[in-house]
Amino acid sequence: MKMNILSGFFLLLFSLFNFLIFKIIHFRFSGSSNKQKKRNDIDSFTTISLFSFGIKKIFFFQFHHLLA
């Protein structure tokens, strides 16, 4: 029970971290022209999605071995 709460807390923490990174990249590219802005938004979203997937995969793999 305690480990479920702990893993849920870390999942929430990583979700907030990924959201903040996405917002930072989104605001960084918001000053461009419309066509360039749309392309940069898609690129930044793809980058953040891949990054967050990789971080979660590595984290849960390591955390699973710590529990075993």
N, C-alpha and C positions, 0 to 999 in steps of 0.2 A: 504494500500500500504506500509506504513512504517513498519507494523508488518510482512508483507511477506518478506521484505528485512532483517529484524532483525532475523526472524526464519531461513532464508536461510544462513545468516552469522553464526549462531550458529551450523547449520548442517555442514557447511564447517569446522568450528572449531573442532567439534567432529570427523569428518572424518580425519583431519590431526592428531589429538591426537591419534586416533586408529591406523593410519598408523605408527606413531612413536613408539608406544608400540609394534606393530608387528615386526618392524625392530629391536628393542632392543632385543626382545626375539629371533629373528632369528639369530642375531649375537652372542648372548650368547651361543647358541647351535651349532654354526658352527665349533667348534673345535673337535667334536666327530668323530667317525668312520662313514663310509657312511651309513650303515644300521641303526645305532642308530640315525644318523643325520636326515634321512628321517622320522623316527618315531617321533622324537622330533619336526620337522617342522610341521608335521600333527597335533600333539598334541597342539603346540603353536598356529597354525592357528585356530583350533577348539576353544581353550580357548579365543582367541582374538575375534572371531566371536560372541561367546556367550556373552562375556563381552560388546562388542560394541552394540549388540542388546539390552541388558539390560539397558545400559546407555541411549541409544536413546529413548527407551520405557519410562523410568522413566522421562527423560528430557521433552519429548513432552507431557506426561501426566500432569506434573507440569506446563509447559508453557501454555498449553491449558486452564487450570483453572485460570491462571493469566490473560489471555485475556478475559475470560468470565465475 
